[in-house]
């Protein structure tokens, strides 16, 4: 046994080293695109506050609210992913704060997407009344309602969590990694989460789909601006894609559990990375890409800010090298 022990130890160390390298590689593969998307979203947020036209137009104010929620959610998602990848366990209170903040920004983004779709519907179907309906005041009220409604949902989840007998636990340290599914600590909390999620996504799907159908019908009218209707239709179609990807992100865990029964762990981890980037990270940057590329008002300002930041980074890097 004494001769076999070093051999077994070497195998164990080798497997641990390989596991560490895999975690580093997969973490890099997710962190790099996340940082790129965070840079794009951050530049977009700065752009939407750089000119008065963006601060005085309802659709750009709504876009800022959407991008803010998406950016915070992207950063939180990547933080939770890295913590789980490196097997760092948290306490229930800290994990609860992060998960509730992620739930809040997810709902804010989704509801803002619905309001933006309705705004496009009004712009195409009721162009003469658009300026009277979609005002800065009404937009501010809509954003306040979005945050209040989302905060009410988070408060309900917190109340349900408080019913869990934490005093019976030996420690507040979590035995598993921080995840929204691991924070559903009772049957009532789990049922509420499922019912509320289904209700929210069904309502959002009906609202955006109805807006899309309304724009298509209005586009056939002779009095409607064809170019404006076509652009609004494409925007609403992209919003439906965003909604579908967000819906997929809510069912990724059951899907991965089903796949894990037929695949080995390495393949499953690789699939999980692809799924995470495609349906969790990428949708959070889709709004910036949609409006940053397609909107003629935003695009030149956004390109200018991105180019200026890249030039500044290059100049500062050269200055450090020369010094």
Residue pairs with C-beta under 8 A, 6 or more apart in sequence:
22 266
22 269
23 85
23 86
26 85
26 269
26 270
26 273
27 81
27 82
27 85
27 86
29 273
29 277
30 78
30 81
30 273
30 276
30 277
30 281
31 78
31 82
33 277
33 281
33 282
34 74
34 78
34 281
37 74
37 281
37 282
37 284
37 285
37 288
38 71
38 74
38 75
40 285
40 288
40 289
40 292
40 306
41 67
41 70
41 71
41 74
41 284
41 285
41 288
42 71
43 302
43 305
43 306
43 309
44 67
44 288
44 291
44 292
44 298
44 302
45 64
45 67
45 68
45 71
46 305
47 54
47 298
47 301
47 302
47 305
48 54
48 55
48 60
48 63
48 64
48 67
48 298
49 55
49 64
50 301
50 305
51 301
53 60
53 297
54 60
54 61
54 64
54 297
54 298
55 61
56 136
58 119
58 134
58 135
58 136
58 138
58 139
59 116
59 119
59 120
59 134
60 298
61 136
61 139
61 140
61 143
62 112
62 115
62 116
62 119
62 139
62 142
62 143
63 116
63 287
63 291
65 108
65 112
65 143
65 146
66 109
66 112
66 113
66 116
66 287
67 287
67 288
69 105
69 106
69 108
69 109
69 112
70 105
70 109
70 283
70 284
70 285
70 287
70 288
71 284
72 101
72 105
73 102
73 105
73 106
73 109
73 284
74 281
74 284
74 285
76 98
76 101
76 102
76 105
77 102
77 280
77 281
77 284
78 281
79 98
80 98
80 102
80 178
80 179
81 276
83 90
83 177
83 178
84 177
84 178
84 179
87 177
88 177
89 173
89 174
89 175
89 176
89 177
89 178
90 98
90 173
90 174
90 178
91 172
91 173
91 174
92 166
92 172
92 174
92 183
93 172
94 178
95 174
95 178
95 182
95 183
96 158
96 161
96 183
98 178
99 178
99 179
99 180
99 183
100 154
100 157
100 158
102 180
103 153
103 154
103 157
103 180
104 150
104 151
104 153
104 154
106 246
107 149
107 150
107 153
107 200
108 146
108 147
108 150
109 246
109 284
110 200
110 201
110 204
110 243
110 246
111 146
111 149
111 150
111 204
112 143
112 146
113 204
113 208
113 239
113 242
113 243
114 203
114 204
114 207
114 208
115 142
115 146
116 239
117 207
117 208
117 211
117 212
117 236
117 239
118 207
118 211
119 134
120 211
120 215
120 232
120 235
120 236
121 210
121 211
121 214
121 215
121 232
121 236
122 129
122 130
122 133
122 134
123 130
123 134
123 228
123 232
124 214
124 215
124 218
124 219
124 224
124 225
124 228
124 229
124 232
125 214
125 215
125 218
126 133
127 224
127 225
127 228
153 196
156 192
157 189
157 192
157 193
160 186
160 188
160 189
160 192
161 183
161 185
161 189
163 186
163 188
163 189
164 185
164 186
164 189
166 172
174 182
176 182
180 193
181 253
184 190
184 193
197 250
201 243
201 246
201 247
201 250
204 243
205 240
205 243
205 247
208 236
208 239
208 240
208 243
209 240
211 236
212 233
212 236
212 237
212 240
215 229
215 232
215 233
215 236
216 233
218 224
218 229
219 226
219 229
219 230
219 233
231 294
234 294
235 290
235 294
238 286
238 290
241 286
242 283
242 286
242 287
245 278
245 279
245 282
245 283
245 286
246 279
246 283
248 279
249 279
249 280
249 283
252 275
252 276
252 279
252 280
255 275
256 268
256 271
256 272
256 275
259 268
259 271
260 268
263 271
291 298
292 298
292 299
292 302
293 299
